Amino acid sequence: MRFAVDAHAIGRHLTGNEVYVRSLLRALAEIDGESDFVAYISEPAAERWIPRRFKVRQVAANPYSRLGWDLGRSIRRDRPDLVHVQYTAPLFGNAPVVVTVHDVSFLENPEFFPLIRRSQLRCTVARTVTLAQRVLTVSDFSRKAILRCYDISPDKVRVVANAANPDFRAIGRDRVIGAVRKLLGFAAPFVLTVGDLQPRKNQIGLIRAFTRLVAAHPQLNHRLVVTGKDTWYAHKVREAALSSGIAGRIHFTGFVSDTELQDLYNACDCFVFPSFYEGFGLPVLEAMACGRAVACSNTSAMPEVAGGAALLFHPHSIQDMERAMSGILLNAELRGRMERLGIQRAAHFSWQKSARGTLDVYKEAVDESRVRNRNAPSVEKVSQWQHNCKRSE
């Protein structure tokens, strides 16, 4: 069989989407030596992330060109048995589609998105999940949310969990302290959070909780390190840091490489993930795999992912968040126990397992498509897409 994967996210700093497709391709190459794979990339430098035996095709970086013409043309040329996309399929193409929808926060919490972005996602994702042969998602939480938001068969939506990249592992502070000092400009103990600077990541709430922590426990000399690229919302997060009264103890790194991120995980005393909404919450597992004690929100998919190996707090409660951080930082026994539990929890997930589950869905979708011989959108499916698009508004 030949499978095509839209890998345009690689090399474009699209965080979770990029990590997902990069890790999946690597694992597919490890477990499947028989199938042909085609990866569609938009950045020439992305080719270094594609397994050697996979065919690589260049498609437009501009989403309108890529989805409106270029990707569909490439699919017709390569004639794959199936094409795998994230969120949005091309307008044209002659292959069955499997779509990964990590979450539907753009429907359940539209206030976290700019108007144009959430409007675009409402329509294009509704069309894609309707036309797709299968919908992959990454948690039971996200599966339930997808079925709440779209009128599609439950049998169509399958859960295949993410995993931490195997490069994320515990390597000890002594081995990374030099690199971290060079990156941050200091070697003081610190609390780490990871995520693009956007509303749903709740960095402003964390800054307020950290300010409260510093005031309540002056013996702590920790700093707060905020790792993630700037977005349209970044100025508000930075303003919150400036007005906190402890701006000198809050450090923004911007986007960092995987190697730098691994060093930061290993060097921090505590990892905090205060997001309001996550379809999975991969940084939770990454930090656990690096042997760090984790405190995270008790909402959406995060309790499912943490599995009892993290301290949970309500993301709207500054007091609750501060209490979780102080518990880890001030109680060495608790911190050690959470670190051990975290390593065990992260080991439950692997990209090889995820790739096997994904490959099973690919083959199932191809077999079903061949039986039904529905390589082109039917009138019934287009009507269903229009219904889903209106339903999501």
C-alpha positions in Angstrom: 0.0 0.0 0.0 1.0 3.6 -0.4 0.2 6.1 2.3 0.6 9.9 1.9 1.0 12.2 4.9 0.5 16.0 4.9 3.7 16.9 6.8 3.7 20.7 6.0 3.9 21.5 9.7 7.5 20.2 9.9 10.0 23.0 10.2 7.4 25.7 10.7 7.4 25.9 14.5 3.8 24.7 14.6 4.6 23.1 18.0 2.1 20.2 18.7 1.2 19.6 15.1 4.8 19.5 14.1 5.9 17.2 16.9 3.0 14.9 16.1 3.7 14.3 12.4 7.5 14.3 12.9 7.3 11.6 15.6 4.6 9.6 13.8 6.7 9.4 10.5 9.8 8.3 12.4 7.8 5.5 14.2 6.0 4.4 11.0 9.4 3.9 9.4 10.5 1.8 12.3 7.5 -0.6 12.3 6.5 -0.8 8.6 9.2 -1.8 6.1 6.7 -2.8 3.4 4.4 0.1 2.7 5.3 3.0 0.5 5.1 6.5 2.2 4.9 9.9 0.7 5.5 13.0 2.8 4.3 16.4 1.7 6.5 19.2 3.1 6.5 23.0 2.7 9.9 23.9 4.1 13.0 22.5 2.2 14.8 22.1 5.5 12.1 19.8 6.7 13.4 16.9 4.6 16.0 16.1 7.2 13.2 15.0 9.5 11.7 12.6 6.9 12.8 8.9 7.1 15.2 8.2 4.2 13.1 5.6 2.4 10.0 7.9 2.3 9.3 9.8 -0.9 9.3 13.6 -0.3 7.2 16.1 -2.3 7.3 19.9 -1.9 4.0 21.7 -1.6 3.1 25.3 -1.1 3.5 26.8 2.3 0.6 29.2 1.8 -2.5 27.3 3.1 -4.8 28.6 0.4 -2.5 27.4 -2.3 -1.7 24.1 -0.6 -5.2 23.1 0.3 -6.9 24.7 -2.7 -4.7 23.3 -5.4 -1.2 22.1 -4.7 -1.8 19.2 -2.3 -4.7 17.8 -4.3 -2.6 17.9 -7.5 0.2 16.1 -5.7 -2.2 13.4 -4.4 -3.6 12.8 -7.9 -0.1 12.4 -9.3 1.2 10.1 -6.5 -2.0 8.0 -6.4 -1.8 6.9 -2.7 -4.3 4.5 -1.3 -4.9 7.0 1.5 -3.9 10.5 2.6 -3.5 11.5 6.3 -4.0 15.1 7.3 -4.3 17.1 10.5 -7.6 19.0 10.8 -8.1 20.0 7.2 -8.1 18.0 4.0 -7.4 19.5 0.5 -10.4 20.7 -1.4 -9.6 18.2 -4.2 -8.1 14.7 -4.2 -8.9 11.2 -5.3 -7.8 9.3 -2.2 -9.6 8.3 1.0 -8.8 10.6 4.0 -7.8 9.9 7.6 -7.8 13.1 9.6 -6.3 13.7 13.0 -8.3 16.2 15.1 -6.3 16.8 18.3 -9.1 18.8 19.9 -12.1 21.0 19.2 -11.2 23.9 21.4 -12.0 26.3 18.5 -15.6 25.1 19.0 -15.8 24.6 22.8 -13.7 27.7 23.7 -13.8 30.0 20.7 -12.8 33.0 22.9 -9.2 31.6 22.8 -9.0 32.1 19.0 -8.9 35.2 16.7 -12.2 35.5 14.8 -10.8 34.7 11.4 -9.0 31.6 12.6 -11.9 30.1 14.5 -14.3 30.8 11.6 -11.9 29.0 9.2 -11.5 26.0 11.4 -15.3 25.7 12.0 -15.9 25.2 8.3 -12.9 23.4 7.1 -12.8 20.8 10.0 -16.5 20.2 9.6 -16.0 19.4 6.0 -13.0 17.2 6.6 -14.5 15.1 9.4 -17.6 14.5 7.3 -15.7 13.4 4.2 -13.0 11.5 6.0 -13.0 7.7 6.1 -11.7 7.8 9.7 -11.1 10.5 12.4 -8.1 10.0 14.6 -7.9 11.8 17.9 -5.5 11.5 20.9 -7.6 11.0 24.0 -11.0 9.8 25.2 -11.7 13.4 26.2 -11.2 14.6 22.6 -13.2 11.7 21.2 -16.2 12.6 23.3 -15.9 16.3 22.4 -15.7 15.5 18.7 -18.8 13.4 18.9 -20.6 16.2 20.8 -19.7 18.7 18.1 -20.2 16.7 14.9 -23.0 14.5 13.7 -20.9 11.5 12.7 -20.8 7.8 13.6 -19.0 7.0 16.8 -17.4 4.0 15.0 -15.6 6.5 12.7 -13.7 8.2 15.6 -10.7 6.3 16.9 -8.3 7.2 19.8 -4.6 6.7 19.3 -2.6 8.4 22.1 0.5 10.6 21.7 3.8 9.8 23.4 6.9 11.7 24.5 9.7 11.7 21.9 12.2 9.0 23.1 14.9 11.8 23.1 13.2 13.2 26.1 14.7 11.3 29.0 16.2 11.9 32.4 19.9 12.8 32.1 20.5 14.7 35.3 21.0 18.4 36.1 24.8 18.1 36.3 25.0 17.2 32.6 22.8 20.1 31.4 23.5 22.9 33.7 26.1 24.5 31.4 23.8 24.5 28.4 21.0 25.9 30.5 23.1 28.6 31.9 24.2 29.6 28.4 20.5 29.6 27.2 19.0 31.4 30.2 21.9 33.5 31.4 21.5 32.2 35.0 21.8 28.9 36.9 19.3 29.7 39.7 16.6 27.0 40.4 13.5 27.5 38.3 10.0 26.4 37.6 9.3 25.7 34.0 6.2 26.0 31.8 6.0 25.2 28.1 3.4 26.4 25.5 2.9 29.1 22.9 1.9 32.5 24.5 -1.9 32.2 23.9 -5.0 32.6 26.1 -5.8 28.9 26.7 -2.2 28.1 27.9 -3.0 30.4 31.0 0.5 31.8 31.4 -1.1 34.9 33.0 -2.7 32.7 35.7 0.6 31.0 36.3 2.5 34.4 36.7 0.0 35.4 39.3 0.3 32.1 41.2 4.1 32.3 41.0 4.0 35.9 42.4 1.9 34.6 45.3 4.4 31.7 45.8 7.3 34.1 46.0 5.5 36.4 48.5 4.4 33.5 50.7 7.7 31.7 50.7 10.6 34.2 50.6 13.1 31.4 51.3 12.5 30.1 47.7 14.9 31.8 45.2 13.3 30.2 42.1 12.6 31.9 38.9 9.8 31.2 36.4 10.9 30.2 32.9 8.2 30.5 30.2 9.1 28.6 27.0 7.0 29.0 23.8 6.8 31.2 20.7 5.0 34.5 20.6 1.5 34.8 19.2 -1.0 37.6 18.8 -1.6 37.3 22.6 2.0 37.5 23.7 2.0 41.1 24.6 -0.6 40.5 27.3 1.4 37.8 28.9 4.5 40.0 28.9 2.5 42.9 30.4 1.4 40.6 33.2 5.0 39.7 33.9 6.1 43.4 33.9 3.2 44.4 36.3 3.8 41.4 38.7 6.4 43.2 40.8 8.8 40.3 40.3 9.5 40.8 36.5 13.2 40.1 37.1 12.4 36.5 38.2 10.3 35.8 35.1 12.2 34.8 32.0 10.8 34.2 28.4 12.9 32.0 26.1 10.7 32.1 23.0 10.8 29.1 20.8 13.5 26.6 21.6 14.9 23.5 19.9 14.2 20.0 21.0 17.6 19.7 22.5 17.2 23.0 24.4 13.8 21.9 25.6 15.2 18.6 26.9 17.8 20.5 28.8 15.2 22.8 30.4 13.1 19.9 31.5 16.0 18.2 33.1 17.2 21.3 34.9 14.0 22.6 36.3 12.8 21.8 39.9 9.1 21.6 38.9 7.1 21.6 35.7 3.8 23.4 35.7 1.2 23.1 32.9 -1.8 25.5 33.7 -3.7 25.2 30.4 -7.4 25.7 30.4 -8.0 23.2 27.6 -5.9 20.4 26.0 -6.8 17.6 23.7 -3.8 15.7 25.1 -1.1 17.9 26.8 2.1 16.4 25.5 4.4 18.6 27.6 3.1 16.8 30.7 4.5 13.5 29.4 7.7 15.1 28.1 8.5 16.5 31.5 7.6 13.2 33.2 9.9 11.3 30.8 12.7 13.7 31.9 12.1 12.8 35.5 10.5 16.0 36.7 7.6 16.4 39.1 4.6 17.8 37.3 1.7 20.0 38.5 -1.0 20.5 35.9 -4.7 21.5 35.4 -7.5 19.2 36.4 -9.5 19.9 33.2 -10.0 18.4 29.7 -7.5 15.6 28.8 -4.8 16.4 31.3 -6.0 14.1 34.2 -6.4 11.3 31.6 -2.8 11.8 30.4 -1.2 12.3 33.9 -2.9 9.2 35.2 -2.3 10.0 38.9 1.3 10.9 38.4 0.9 14.7 38.7 -0.5 17.1 41.2 -3.7 18.5 39.8 -5.1 22.0 40.4 -8.0 24.1 39.1 -6.6 26.4 36.4 -8.9 29.3 37.4 -7.7 29.1 41.1 -4.5 31.0 41.7 -4.4 29.7 45.3 -4.8 26.1 44.1 -2.0 26.5 41.6 0.3 28.1 44.2 -0.4 25.3 46.6 0.6 22.7 44.1 3.9 24.4 43.3 4.8 25.0 46.9 4.0 21.4 47.7 6.5 20.1 45.2 9.2 22.7 45.9 9.0 22.6 49.7 8.5 18.8 50.2 11.5 16.8 48.9 9.8 13.5 49.7 6.7 14.4 47.7 8.8 15.7 44.8 10.8 12.5 44.7 7.7 10.4 44.7 6.1 12.4 41.8 9.3 12.2 39.8 9.3 8.4 40.1 5.6 8.1 39.3 6.1 10.4 36.3 8.8 8.3 34.7 6.6 5.2 35.1 3.6 7.0 33.6 5.5 8.3 30.6 6.8 4.8 29.9 3.1 3.6 29.3 3.1 5.6 26.1 5.3 5.1 23.0 5.3 6.3 19.4 5.8 2.8 18.2 2.5 1.9 19.9 0.9 5.0 18.4 2.2 4.2 14.9 0.8 0.7 15.1 -2.6 2.0 16.0 -2.4 4.6 13.3 -1.4 2.0 10.7 -4.3 -0.3 11.7 -6.6 2.6 11.1 -5.0 3.3 7.7 -5.5 -0.2 6.5 -9.1 -0.4 7.9 -9.9 2.8 6.1 -8.4 1.6 2.8 -10.2 -1.7 3.0 -13.5 -0.1 3.7 -13.0 2.5 0.9 -12.3 -0.3 -1.6 -15.4 -2.2 -0.7 -17.6 0.9 -0.9 -15.7 2.4 -3.9 -16.3 5.9 -2.6 -13.1 7.7 -3.6 -15.1 10.8 -4.5 -17.4 12.8 -2.2 -21.0 11.7 -2.5 -24.0 14.0 -2.5 -25.0 12.5 0.9 -21.5 13.3 2.4 -21.6 16.9 1.0 -25.0 17.4 2.5 -23.8 16.0 5.9 -20.8 18.4 5.7 -23.1 21.4 5.2 -25.1 20.2 8.2 -22.0 19.9 10.4 -20.7 23.3 9.3 -23.9 25.0 10.3 -24.1 22.9 13.6 -20.6 24.2 14.6 -21.4 27.8 14.1 
